[in-house]
């Protein structure tokens, strides 16, 4: 496998893990909700995840990033996980996947 393929496989594993984490107020995983803005794995096998929450006042704004870090950090090929919480751009319902919109009755 080339390095590029390795990183794509790792990013896919990260997405799989993110799909197991749910916003406690919404019965949809955080990936399908559109809360994950960016996933990158660098040469040192450190995952960099840029994410948001549904609002700055969200009750899980302080705990969800740590939950994501702990879950993703269990991927053996990773050496570390760096989480950046951002509110730019602010999360909006149109950021959800079609699957999430269907699950929540928006389609």
PyMOL commands that set and color helices and strands:
alter all, ss='L'
color gray80, all
select helices_A, chain A and resi 3-18+64-72+93-95+98-103
alter helices_A, ss='H'
color red, helices_A
select strands_A, chain A and resi 36-41+46-51+80-85
alter strands_A, ss='S'
color yellow, strands_A
deselect
rebuild
show_as cartoon
